[in-house]
Amino acid sequence: MGKRLPPFSRAYEGRIRSRTESSVPDLGTELTEDIMNALDAHNEMSTRALNSEKIRQGLKDILLNHTNLYEKLRKRSTSA
């Protein structure tokens, strides 16, 4: 008789077997749907920003006052 697998090995083997034998959703289809959902969300956020002066001002405030973007751009332009 062969050796018995320890309980953790049998559990792992069972998970692997159930993954390959069960009906797993098509990963390619799921990935495509997730990418399309992300694109839709990105488009919606961009549209809101384009249509809202308040959002654009808020984004400029974040970039200029909280990320040192102005200083970085100024330094880059003087060193070029």
Secondary structure, 3 states (H helix, E strand, C coil): CCCCCCHHHHHHHHHHHHHHHCCCCCHHHHHHHHHHHHHHHHHHHHHHHHCCHHHHHHHHHHHHHCCCHHHHHHHHHHHC
